[in-house]
Amino acid sequence: MRDWIVQKDTVVRPDVMLVCGTQPSRHLEKPPSLVIEVLSESTANKDLHAKRELYEEQRVEHYLIVDTDESTIRWFALQSTGKYQDMTSSIASNGQFSVSLRDGCIIHLDRNMALA
């Protein structure tokens, strides 16, 4: 797990992040393409509000919030307006969905695996 140094006074460590292109040797200094946060009682408020706002501001393409207690995933995708659109309704009834990244990479996800 690596830190993402957003600014000198802002460092985050997402639960999961996907970085396209060259991988940093120590810490990340540019926005990852995808961030996944797993909610816990101690981090839920920060993940749902402060981190969501930070990731949107920093132009993280996709932000997924996994709530294992509620067995849900919320998916936010960055739009051309610079704002997140809630894509949660795009998750198929069988729990499968695909995330397309700007470099043409497509990631296939299964909600059921993430919640297991």
Backbone bond lengths (Angstrom), bond angles and torsions (degrees), N, CA, C in turn:
res aa  C-N    CA-C-N  psi(-1)  N-CA   C-N-CA  omega(-1)  CA-C   N-CA-C  phi
1 M - - - 1.438 - - 1.530 108.22 -
2 R 1.310 116.14 131.81 1.464 121.45 -179.10 1.508 111.39 -117.15
3 D 1.319 113.76 157.01 1.457 120.56 174.46 1.520 109.62 -84.16
4 W 1.318 114.87 150.46 1.456 121.55 170.04 1.513 105.57 -112.66
5 I 1.333 115.58 114.34 1.450 120.77 178.68 1.524 107.33 -88.98
6 V 1.325 115.34 102.26 1.459 121.88 -177.67 1.525 109.23 -76.36
7 Q 1.332 115.62 -47.65 1.466 124.27 176.16 1.519 106.24 -147.80
8 K 1.329 116.11 172.79 1.463 119.25 -179.06 1.526 112.20 -55.17
9 D 1.327 116.68 -35.02 1.462 120.03 -177.20 1.531 113.33 -104.58
10 T 1.343 117.31 10.85 1.462 120.71 -178.74 1.527 109.70 -135.58
11 V 1.328 114.65 110.51 1.461 121.43 178.59 1.527 107.39 -129.20
12 V 1.329 116.43 131.09 1.463 120.88 177.69 1.521 109.19 -125.72
13 R 1.318 114.43 156.87 1.460 121.11 176.44 1.527 107.62 -132.90
14 P 1.350 116.60 86.49 1.466 119.54 179.44 1.531 110.53 -60.92
15 D 1.342 115.50 155.93 1.464 119.44 177.02 1.519 110.46 -62.69
16 V 1.336 116.18 -42.54 1.471 122.01 176.86 1.514 107.39 -141.40
17 M 1.331 116.68 137.05 1.464 119.82 171.68 1.515 109.20 -142.00
18 L 1.310 114.81 143.66 1.452 122.17 179.20 1.514 108.04 -110.03
19 V 1.324 115.71 125.45 1.460 121.88 -179.85 1.519 107.65 -115.75
20 C 1.308 116.94 121.04 1.461 121.19 176.82 1.527 108.73 -89.13
21 G 1.309 116.25 146.60 1.461 120.12 178.86 1.521 111.52 90.14
22 T 1.310 115.47 -155.60 1.458 122.17 -177.21 1.526 110.57 -64.88
23 Q 1.322 115.17 130.86 1.456 120.85 179.85 1.524 110.18 -85.25
24 P 1.323 117.39 136.46 1.466 119.70 178.64 1.531 110.36 -70.77
25 S 1.314 116.06 150.48 1.459 119.28 179.89 1.524 111.72 -80.62
26 R 1.331 118.20 -27.55 1.465 120.31 -177.38 1.517 112.54 -120.56
27 H 1.303 117.90 -65.66 1.456 121.85 -177.70 1.522 109.66 -140.68
28 L 1.292 114.56 160.13 1.458 121.18 -178.53 1.520 109.77 -86.15
29 E 1.338 115.82 138.29 1.462 120.62 178.05 1.519 112.46 -123.26
30 K 1.333 116.63 6.51 1.463 121.07 176.04 1.525 107.23 -132.76
31 P 1.322 117.51 159.20 1.458 119.20 -177.72 1.531 112.15 -63.24
32 P 1.320 116.87 136.37 1.464 119.85 172.53 1.527 109.29 -71.38
33 S 1.317 116.73 164.28 1.463 120.59 178.74 1.521 112.44 -78.18
34 L 1.325 115.64 -31.36 1.455 121.55 -176.54 1.516 109.07 -142.35
35 V 1.327 116.53 136.21 1.464 122.13 175.40 1.519 107.55 -127.28
36 I 1.335 115.45 136.53 1.463 121.75 173.79 1.521 107.56 -123.38
37 E 1.319 115.22 128.08 1.460 121.19 174.46 1.522 107.89 -117.76
38 V 1.329 116.11 135.18 1.457 122.66 176.48 1.522 107.07 -101.92
39 L 1.330 115.15 119.46 1.456 119.59 -176.76 1.523 111.59 -67.88
40 S 1.294 114.51 141.82 1.460 121.72 169.41 1.516 106.18 -136.39
41 E 1.297 116.75 166.48 1.461 120.10 -178.44 1.528 111.44 -56.49
42 S 1.332 116.40 -38.43 1.467 119.99 -176.18 1.523 114.10 -80.42
43 T 1.353 118.47 -19.10 1.465 120.12 -176.10 1.518 114.50 -114.96
44 A 1.322 118.34 -6.84 1.464 121.29 -171.46 1.523 113.17 -55.11
45 N 1.303 118.08 -49.36 1.465 120.57 -177.59 1.522 111.39 -61.61
46 K 1.327 116.78 -43.50 1.469 120.75 179.31 1.528 111.08 -65.24
47 D 1.350 117.24 -43.28 1.467 120.85 -179.35 1.520 111.89 -65.40
48 L 1.331 117.13 -39.38 1.461 121.38 -176.34 1.519 113.77 -77.35
49 H 1.318 116.97 -23.34 1.461 119.15 -174.25 1.536 112.73 -121.88
50 A 1.315 117.38 -71.70 1.474 120.71 -173.90 1.528 112.11 -61.93
51 K 1.329 117.14 -47.16 1.467 118.54 -179.22 1.518 111.53 -69.66
52 R 1.316 116.78 -38.03 1.467 118.81 177.56 1.526 110.14 -59.28
53 E 1.317 116.99 -45.62 1.466 120.78 178.87 1.527 111.39 -64.08
54 L 1.324 117.27 -41.57 1.465 121.23 178.78 1.522 110.70 -63.39
55 Y 1.325 117.32 -46.87 1.466 120.88 -178.44 1.530 111.12 -64.14
56 E 1.310 116.63 -38.62 1.465 120.35 176.90 1.530 110.01 -64.97
57 E 1.316 116.77 -46.64 1.469 122.08 179.36 1.530 111.51 -60.53
58 Q 1.332 116.94 -36.91 1.458 121.86 -178.52 1.532 112.69 -87.31
59 R 1.327 116.58 0.68 1.463 123.41 174.40 1.530 113.78 68.18
60 V 1.330 115.97 40.21 1.471 120.65 170.49 1.526 105.78 -70.72
61 E 1.319 116.52 123.15 1.466 121.21 -172.63 1.523 114.06 -59.72
62 H 1.327 116.55 -44.44 1.461 120.72 -175.86 1.523 109.62 -135.58
63 Y 1.320 114.97 135.22 1.455 121.80 179.06 1.523 107.74 -129.44
64 L 1.329 116.63 119.27 1.452 121.97 178.31 1.519 109.03 -112.94
65 I 1.324 115.09 134.58 1.459 121.29 178.51 1.527 107.18 -117.22
66 V 1.327 115.81 116.27 1.455 122.34 -178.01 1.527 108.68 -100.61
67 D 1.322 115.77 125.46 1.462 121.62 176.76 1.529 107.07 -116.31
68 T 1.319 116.03 99.09 1.467 120.05 -177.02 1.529 112.01 -70.49
69 D 1.327 117.65 -28.11 1.470 119.99 178.37 1.521 111.31 -67.35
70 E 1.325 116.48 -39.38 1.462 121.77 -178.90 1.535 112.26 -94.42
71 S 1.337 117.28 -5.48 1.471 123.22 -177.36 1.524 111.48 56.12
72 T 1.347 115.25 48.55 1.464 120.34 -179.93 1.533 110.77 -131.88
73 I 1.314 113.72 158.29 1.463 122.17 170.67 1.521 106.56 -130.58
74 R 1.332 115.98 131.28 1.470 121.38 171.34 1.517 106.85 -107.09
75 W 1.326 115.50 134.84 1.464 121.55 -176.05 1.520 108.27 -123.28
76 F 1.330 114.65 123.62 1.461 121.65 177.32 1.525 108.74 -117.11
77 A 1.329 116.24 131.46 1.465 122.16 179.96 1.526 108.80 -119.18
78 L 1.333 115.76 133.13 1.452 121.38 -179.76 1.528 110.19 -71.68
79 Q 1.314 115.78 130.45 1.457 121.81 179.38 1.529 110.26 -98.58
80 S 1.316 116.93 170.63 1.466 121.28 -179.69 1.525 111.92 -63.36
81 T 1.315 117.08 -18.63 1.468 122.19 177.47 1.529 111.87 -75.52
82 G 1.353 116.51 -10.56 1.459 120.80 -176.20 1.510 112.94 86.91
83 K 1.322 117.42 6.26 1.464 122.93 -179.92 1.522 109.98 -112.52
84 Y 1.328 115.28 150.91 1.459 120.06 176.59 1.518 111.31 -77.20
85 Q 1.320 114.47 142.24 1.456 121.76 169.76 1.523 106.48 -111.16
86 D 1.317 116.50 133.71 1.457 121.14 177.75 1.526 108.12 -74.00
87 M 1.329 115.85 114.34 1.462 122.03 -177.35 1.527 112.06 -102.85
88 T 1.316 116.74 9.97 1.461 121.72 -174.43 1.528 111.43 -54.15
89 S 1.326 118.03 -38.53 1.464 120.64 -179.42 1.531 112.19 -66.74
90 S 1.338 118.10 -13.11 1.467 122.21 178.39 1.522 112.66 -81.20
91 I 1.323 116.62 -8.66 1.463 119.89 177.54 1.520 107.46 -74.50
92 A 1.334 116.35 123.28 1.462 121.32 -176.13 1.528 111.19 -62.36
93 S 1.317 115.99 159.30 1.462 120.57 -178.98 1.525 111.99 -60.98
94 N 1.346 116.94 -24.82 1.465 119.57 177.17 1.537 111.49 -85.09
95 G 1.334 116.33 2.07 1.462 120.59 175.49 1.512 114.64 87.84
96 Q 1.319 118.35 3.49 1.460 120.52 -178.81 1.520 110.78 -96.51
97 F 1.343 114.71 144.20 1.460 120.13 176.06 1.514 109.28 -158.64
98 S 1.323 115.65 161.94 1.458 121.64 -178.22 1.517 109.52 -124.31
99 V 1.322 115.51 137.75 1.458 122.88 179.24 1.524 107.07 -110.72
100 S 1.323 117.16 121.85 1.466 122.13 178.90 1.518 109.30 -98.80
101 L 1.324 116.11 125.22 1.454 121.67 179.06 1.515 109.79 -97.22
102 R 1.328 116.56 160.67 1.465 121.01 -173.45 1.522 113.95 -62.68
103 D 1.334 118.34 -23.11 1.461 119.46 -178.85 1.522 112.67 -86.97
104 G 1.340 116.64 9.86 1.454 121.19 178.15 1.517 113.24 92.26
105 C 1.303 117.86 -4.73 1.460 122.73 178.27 1.528 109.13 -73.38
106 I 1.321 116.15 136.18 1.457 121.24 176.84 1.522 107.81 -120.21
107 I 1.325 115.93 129.24 1.454 121.86 179.99 1.519 107.81 -111.07
108 H 1.339 116.89 124.98 1.455 121.98 179.08 1.527 107.97 -96.56
109 L 1.322 115.63 126.84 1.460 121.39 -177.27 1.512 110.69 -122.11
110 D 1.316 114.28 153.77 1.452 121.19 177.36 1.524 107.62 -129.04
111 R 1.315 115.91 112.77 1.462 120.91 -177.36 1.526 111.46 -55.00
112 N 1.313 117.50 -37.13 1.448 121.34 -176.73 1.529 111.69 -64.05
113 M 1.325 117.65 -34.47 1.468 120.42 178.05 1.524 110.34 -70.71
114 A 1.324 116.65 -38.45 1.468 120.71 -178.41 1.516 111.51 -68.64
115 L 1.308 116.55 -27.91 1.460 120.30 -176.51 1.521 112.53 -95.26
116 A 1.317 117.20 -4.03 1.487 120.54 -178.16 1.501 111.34 -73.64
